[in-house]
Amino acid sequence: MSERELAAADPLTAARLVLGARLSAGGVTARVVEVEAYGSDPEGPWPDPAAHSYPGPTPRNAVMFGPAGRLYVYLSHGLHLCMNVTCAGVGTAGAVLLRAAEVIDGEDLVRRRRGPDKRHRDLARGPGNLGQALGITLADNGTDLFADGSAIRLRLDPLPDHQEGPRVGVSRAAEWPWRLWDPTSSAVSAYRRSPRASVVPGAGESRT
């Protein structure tokens, strides 16, 4: 599997492809165990009011409108660097937020970045922690994750079984079941619905 599959995929299909992938950067490899799908601006095929792409192309979100298989990095709340994998074709926005991963190689390096007393499950649990664990910077924005010799590589290895539920922390379209996770992993983050999200009857999930 490669960027070709992502280029042909809608965001939810792309999320299913990315869940279980191996992400390698700077001597660390982690297995992705939790993701969220995000769609397009209103002119695109998957209008998503929770997506960074919703206002249309801007300098910040330009990578989302580019080729599939690129790393979209953004600063969240001025503190945390979060990573996304782009999907769909050039000119059509779509991305998969990497929410959590299990560190499978380079744990000593991760502990130097995250602290020596962290439990293994917490080393890359949460999108900001994952970015810190892999040493990601804003300079990595736009990296081709499938190019030979790339400093950051993604190897797709979709899980045979996973669960799906509402997205975390967004105030709009919070009920969309576009969050996917590996139910066997302790590194999956807790579900927290935004207090600003509207209440939709029947929306929710069992994980706490």
C-alpha positions in Angstrom: 0.0 0.0 0.0 1.2 3.6 -0.7 0.0 7.1 -1.3 -1.9 5.8 -4.4 -4.5 4.2 -2.0 -4.7 7.4 0.0 -5.1 9.5 -3.2 -8.2 7.5 -4.1 -9.7 7.4 -0.6 -12.3 9.5 1.1 -11.2 10.6 4.7 -12.9 7.8 6.5 -11.5 5.1 4.2 -8.1 6.8 4.5 -8.4 6.6 8.3 -9.0 2.9 8.1 -5.9 2.5 6.0 -3.7 4.6 8.3 -4.9 2.9 11.6 -2.3 0.3 12.4 0.4 2.0 10.3 4.1 2.2 11.3 5.4 5.8 11.6 9.1 6.3 11.8 11.0 9.5 12.4 14.4 10.3 14.0 15.2 6.9 15.3 11.7 6.2 16.7 9.0 3.9 15.3 5.5 3.8 16.6 2.3 1.9 15.6 -0.7 4.1 15.1 -3.6 3.0 17.3 -6.0 5.9 17.2 -6.9 8.3 14.3 -9.6 10.8 13.3 -10.8 11.6 9.8 -11.3 15.2 8.6 -13.0 16.3 5.4 -13.1 19.2 3.0 -14.3 22.8 2.6 -17.9 23.4 1.5 -16.9 23.2 -2.2 -15.3 19.8 -1.7 -17.0 16.3 -1.6 -16.9 15.9 2.2 -17.8 19.3 3.8 -16.6 19.1 7.4 -17.2 22.1 9.7 -14.7 20.7 12.2 -11.8 20.4 9.6 -9.0 23.0 9.3 -9.8 22.9 5.6 -13.4 24.2 6.0 -12.6 27.9 5.4 -10.9 27.0 2.1 -7.1 27.1 1.3 -5.0 29.2 3.6 -1.2 29.3 4.3 -1.8 27.2 7.4 -3.8 24.4 5.8 -2.3 24.4 2.3 -0.9 20.9 2.7 -4.4 19.5 3.1 -5.2 20.6 -0.4 -2.0 19.1 -1.9 -1.0 15.6 -2.8 -2.0 12.6 -0.7 0.5 11.0 1.6 1.9 14.2 3.0 2.4 15.2 6.6 0.2 18.1 7.7 1.7 19.5 10.9 0.0 22.3 12.9 0.4 23.9 16.3 -2.5 23.3 18.7 -3.4 25.9 21.4 0.1 27.3 20.9 1.6 24.3 22.7 1.4 21.0 20.9 2.4 19.9 17.4 -0.2 17.6 15.9 0.3 15.4 12.8 -2.1 14.5 10.0 -1.8 12.3 6.9 -3.4 13.9 3.8 -5.7 11.9 1.5 -7.7 12.6 -1.7 -6.3 14.3 -4.7 -4.6 17.6 -5.4 -7.1 20.4 -4.8 -9.4 18.3 -2.6 -8.9 18.5 1.1 -8.9 15.6 3.4 -6.7 14.3 6.2 -6.3 11.8 9.0 -5.3 13.1 12.4 -2.9 10.8 14.2 -4.2 10.7 17.8 -2.2 8.0 19.5 0.5 5.4 18.9 2.4 2.6 20.7 6.2 3.1 20.6 7.8 0.0 19.3 11.4 1.2 18.7 13.5 4.0 20.1 11.8 4.1 23.5 15.0 5.5 25.2 14.9 8.5 22.9 11.2 9.0 23.4 11.7 9.0 27.2 14.4 11.7 26.9 11.7 13.8 25.1 8.7 12.9 27.2 10.2 12.1 30.6 11.7 9.0 32.2 8.7 8.3 34.5 6.0 8.0 31.8 4.2 4.7 31.6 4.8 3.0 28.3 1.2 3.4 27.2 1.4 7.2 27.8 4.6 7.9 25.7 2.6 8.7 22.5 -0.9 8.8 23.8 -2.7 11.9 22.5 -1.9 13.8 19.3 0.5 16.4 21.0 2.3 13.7 22.9 2.7 11.7 19.7 4.3 14.7 17.9 6.7 15.2 20.8 7.6 11.5 21.0 8.7 11.5 17.4 10.5 14.9 17.6 8.2 16.5 15.0 8.6 20.2 14.2 6.8 22.7 12.0 9.6 22.3 9.5 8.3 18.7 8.9 5.0 20.1 7.4 4.5 18.9 3.9 6.9 15.9 4.2 6.2 13.1 1.7 5.7 10.1 3.9 6.3 7.6 1.1 9.3 9.1 -0.7 12.5 7.1 -0.7 14.9 8.7 1.7 12.3 10.7 3.5 13.1 11.6 7.1 9.6 10.6 8.2 8.1 7.4 6.7 4.7 5.8 7.0 4.1 2.1 6.3 0.5 1.2 5.9 -0.7 -1.9 7.7 -4.5 -1.7 8.3 -5.9 -3.5 11.3 -8.3 -6.3 10.6 -10.6 -5.2 13.5 -11.2 -1.8 14.9 -13.9 0.4 16.5 -15.4 3.7 15.4 -17.1 6.5 17.3 -17.5 10.2 17.6 -14.6 12.6 17.3 -12.8 14.1 20.4 -12.9 17.7 21.4 -14.5 19.3 18.4 -17.5 21.5 18.8 -19.0 21.0 15.3 -19.9 17.7 13.7 -18.8 16.0 17.0 -21.2 13.2 16.5 -19.7 12.0 13.3 -18.2 8.5 13.9 -14.9 9.5 12.3 -12.7 8.5 15.2 -11.2 5.0 14.8 -9.1 3.0 17.3 -7.6 -0.3 18.1 -9.7 -1.8 21.0 -6.8 -4.0 22.1 -4.4 -1.1 22.8 -4.0 0.6 26.1 -2.4 3.6 24.4 -5.8 4.8 23.0 -6.8 8.0 24.6 -10.0 8.5 26.6 -13.0 9.8 24.8 -13.8 13.4 25.8 -16.7 15.2 24.1 -16.3 18.9 23.9 -18.6 20.8 26.3 -19.3 23.2 23.4 -20.6 20.4 21.1 -24.3 20.3 20.6 -26.1 17.2 22.0 -27.3 14.7 19.4 -29.6 11.9 20.5 -27.9 8.6 20.4 -24.4 10.0 19.8 -21.7 8.6 22.0 -19.6 5.5 22.6 -18.9 3.1 25.4 -15.2 3.9 25.9 -14.5 6.2 28.8 
